[in-house]
Amino acid sequence: MRPKVGTFAHKTGDLAEMVCSNSFRSDDDERNAVGLLHWEMRAAGSLVLEMAGRHRLPAGGALAVDREAFSRDVTAAIRANPLISVVEGEIASLPEDGTWIVATGPLTSGSLAESIRVATGAESLAFFDAIAPIVHAETIDMDVAWRQSRYDKGETEEERTAYINCPMTREQYEAFIDALLAADKTEFHEGETAGYFDGCLPIEVMAERGRETLRFGPMKPVGLTNAHARDVKPYAVVQLRRDNALGTLYNIVGFQTKMKYGAQTAVFRTIPGLESASFARLGGIHRNTFINSPTLLDDRMRLKLRPNLRFAGQITGVEGYVESAAMGMLAGRLAAAEIRGEALPPVPTTTAVGALLSHITVGADAKTFQPMNVNFGLFPPLPEARGGRRGRTDRYKGYTDRAKGDWTAWLSGQASAQAAE
Ligand SMILES: Cc1cc2nc3c(=O)[nH]c(=O)nc-3n(C[C@H](O)[C@H](O)[C@H](O)COP(=O)(O)OP(=O)(O)OC[C@H]3O[C@@H](n4cnc5c(N)ncnc54)[C@H](O)[C@@H]3O)c2cc1C
């Protein structure tokens, strides 16, 4: 719709505008999940990755780009493609018929958002994310933390032990509150807060409202018994809840925050049991329109209610430039295969693209669904897993080797389906 209709974040009328950072993050395709995603996108001929490579700037191991030249050349390539017509203008409602991919991003215009909400239900569309930090389960110290649901609620043993609990003494709690209050925070952008509501208050704002607020909120210690010290009543408890079907990721319940990333890592590692935590993603609160993909989309990214509509990009509940572009690339391939009548095998969940797709469509808990970055916690575990930091780095290489083989095979399967057509 740009430049005819703008947003608070975009400045130009060009396609692929990078609204904030000019980095596509790590380019390490051996030991980093987003680097692996770069690799898979390059292998699939991604225009975004091709242009990022052309306009790369020195940035250590990261893939940073000259944003203006990058965006200008993506736009030029799209406009020069004889099979693509670019039509500028806002689409105010979901189209009734024809094959469509809706990729209107975190700042989807109000009228289209309303149309999506009407089609999918009020609970299915969010206008802000409220992301609590997510921890790799294997990095939680279970000699300190224990598994238990509050008041042991639940029908099955799995439900009664669904949460991981980290206990705090009074001194630890007081020090934690001091650290929260002192931490560096990010501010909302101008124009970003319209529609922001009290239900997703950052923890530091809760702490500002009173030193005891958290102890009567997300950190209340009631209904929980420390399995390592049954006679000692914790003064406060931090709870982590399983975040994916694989059980490899846990989110810190109620800990959405606008603390800066460095401050988050420092503050959250003061929590007993999380001293060595590795974070799959850190917390945040942003203006972000996204649908509840686990309930709404099928495994081919189609709206179950109206399969002629696909969703792609950040509106599906992935987070970040690279993840969004990857989900756009995949939606395009899935739509093209469908139109051409090709039988495309499912995307292997062992690949970065497949792990993301699987997370948003089936792996994530629909009730607590929040946008997700690609990370190794989304991948099916490797059979022979060794513990510790060294074991983890070896494992990452194992994940990327497996992914590259499976992605190459999937792409060549698609190529042979086209040849057979
Ligand atoms: C303020 C802000 C800062 C961000 N910073 C970063 C960052 O530093 N790093 C990072 O990785 N990610 C960042 N993101 C996330 C980033 O925007 C997305 O990851 C990525 O751009 C999403 O890609 P997309 O193609 O899904 O959507 P977009 O890139 O937003 O593209 C969607 C396009 O659709 C247009 N559109 C919306 N509604 C309509 C309509 N009704 N009709 C027609 N067109 C419409 C929009 O104007 C936009 O041009 C940020 C997001 C925001 C809002």
The ligand as an SDF file (V2000), in Angstrom:
LIG
                    3D

 53 58  0  0  0  0  0  0  0  0999 V2000
    8.9030   -0.7670   14.4550 C   0  0  0  0  0  0  0  0  0  0  0  0
    9.3930   -2.1230   14.0220 C   0  0  0  0  0  0  0  0  0  0  0  0
   10.7420   -2.4390   14.1420 C   0  0  0  0  0  0  0  0  0  0  0  0
   11.2230   -3.6970   13.7200 C   0  0  0  0  0  0  0  0  0  0  0  0
   12.5580   -3.9760   13.8250 N   0  0  0  0  0  0  0  0  0  0  0  0
   13.0440   -5.1500   13.3690 C   0  0  0  0  0  0  0  0  0  0  0  0
   14.4290   -5.4400   13.3910 C   0  0  0  0  0  0  0  0  0  0  0  0
   15.2360   -4.6080   13.7930 O   0  0  0  0  0  0  0  0  0  0  0  0
   14.8590   -6.6380   12.9410 N   0  0  0  0  0  0  0  0  0  0  0  0
   14.0050   -7.5610   12.4670 C   0  0  0  0  0  0  0  0  0  0  0  0
   14.4580   -8.6470   12.0620 O   0  0  0  0  0  0  0  0  0  0  0  0
   12.6760   -7.3310   12.4260 N   0  0  0  0  0  0  0  0  0  0  0  0
   12.1840   -6.1410   12.8630 C   0  0  0  0  0  0  0  0  0  0  0  0
   10.8350   -5.8880   12.8360 N   0  0  0  0  0  0  0  0  0  0  0  0
    9.9830   -6.8750   12.3500 C   0  0  0  0  0  0  0  0  0  0  0  0
    9.9520   -6.6950   10.8330 C   0  0  0  0  0  0  0  0  0  0  0  0
    9.1420   -5.6050   10.4580 O   0  0  0  0  0  0  0  0  0  0  0  0
    9.3750   -7.8640   10.2230 C   0  0  0  0  0  0  0  0  0  0  0  0
   10.0800   -8.9670   10.6980 O   0  0  0  0  0  0  0  0  0  0  0  0
    9.3900   -7.8940    8.6970 C   0  0  0  0  0  0  0  0  0  0  0  0
    9.5040   -6.6610    8.0620 O   0  0  0  0  0  0  0  0  0  0  0  0
    8.0740   -8.4920    8.3680 C   0  0  0  0  0  0  0  0  0  0  0  0
    8.0410   -8.7570    7.0190 O   0  0  0  0  0  0  0  0  0  0  0  0
    6.6470   -8.9170    6.3240 P   0  0  0  0  0  0  0  0  0  0  0  0
    6.9530   -9.0710    4.8750 O   0  0  0  0  0  0  0  0  0  0  0  0
    5.8410   -9.9430    6.9880 O   0  0  0  0  0  0  0  0  0  0  0  0
    5.9160   -7.5130    6.5770 O   0  0  0  0  0  0  0  0  0  0  0  0
    6.3660   -6.0330    6.1380 P   0  0  0  0  0  0  0  0  0  0  0  0
    7.8120   -5.9560    5.8420 O   0  0  0  0  0  0  0  0  0  0  0  0
    5.7870   -5.1070    7.1570 O   0  0  0  0  0  0  0  0  0  0  0  0
    5.5940   -5.8670    4.7460 O   0  0  0  0  0  0  0  0  0  0  0  0
    4.1930   -5.8170    4.6990 C   0  0  0  0  0  0  0  0  0  0  0  0
    3.7590   -4.7190    3.7650 C   0  0  0  0  0  0  0  0  0  0  0  0
    2.3390   -4.7520    3.6090 O   0  0  0  0  0  0  0  0  0  0  0  0
    1.8590   -3.4280    3.6530 C   0  0  0  0  0  0  0  0  0  0  0  0
    0.4430   -3.4440    4.0480 N   0  0  0  0  0  0  0  0  0  0  0  0
   -0.0940   -3.5010    5.2800 C   0  0  0  0  0  0  0  0  0  0  0  0
   -1.4470   -3.5190    5.2190 N   0  0  0  0  0  0  0  0  0  0  0  0
   -1.7680   -3.4830    3.9080 C   0  0  0  0  0  0  0  0  0  0  0  0
   -3.0090   -3.4730    3.2050 C   0  0  0  0  0  0  0  0  0  0  0  0
   -4.1870   -3.5290    3.8500 N   0  0  0  0  0  0  0  0  0  0  0  0
   -2.9950   -3.4060    1.8480 N   0  0  0  0  0  0  0  0  0  0  0  0
   -1.8050   -3.3630    1.1830 C   0  0  0  0  0  0  0  0  0  0  0  0
   -0.5990   -3.3630    1.8020 N   0  0  0  0  0  0  0  0  0  0  0  0
   -0.5810   -3.4290    3.1440 C   0  0  0  0  0  0  0  0  0  0  0  0
    2.7820   -2.7510    4.6540 C   0  0  0  0  0  0  0  0  0  0  0  0
    2.7600   -1.3600    4.5040 O   0  0  0  0  0  0  0  0  0  0  0  0
    4.1340   -3.3380    4.2800 C   0  0  0  0  0  0  0  0  0  0  0  0
    4.7580   -2.6180    3.2760 O   0  0  0  0  0  0  0  0  0  0  0  0
   10.3260   -4.6460   13.2170 C   0  0  0  0  0  0  0  0  0  0  0  0
    8.9700   -4.3330   13.1060 C   0  0  0  0  0  0  0  0  0  0  0  0
    8.5060   -3.0860   13.4970 C   0  0  0  0  0  0  0  0  0  0  0  0
    7.0410   -2.7660   13.3470 C   0  0  0  0  0  0  0  0  0  0  0  0
  1  2  1  0
  2  3  1  0
  2 52  2  0
  3  4  2  0
  4  5  1  0
  4 50  1  0
  5  6  2  0
  6  7  1  0
  6 13  1  0
  7  8  2  0
  7  9  1  0
  9 10  1  0
 10 11  2  0
 10 12  1  0
 12 13  2  0
 13 14  1  0
 14 15  1  0
 14 50  1  0
 15 16  1  0
 16 17  1  0
 16 18  1  0
 18 19  1  0
 18 20  1  0
 20 21  1  0
 20 22  1  0
 22 23  1  0
 23 24  1  0
 24 25  2  0
 24 26  1  0
 24 27  1  0
 27 28  1  0
 28 29  2  0
 28 30  1  0
 28 31  1  0
 31 32  1  0
 32 33  1  0
 33 34  1  0
 33 48  1  0
 34 35  1  0
 35 36  1  0
 35 46  1  0
 36 37  1  0
 36 45  1  0
 37 38  2  0
 38 39  1  0
 39 40  1  0
 39 45  2  0
 40 41  1  0
 40 42  2  0
 42 43  1  0
 43 44  2  0
 44 45  1  0
 46 47  1  0
 46 48  1  0
 48 49  1  0
 50 51  2  0
 51 52  1  0
 52 53  1  0
M  END
$$$$
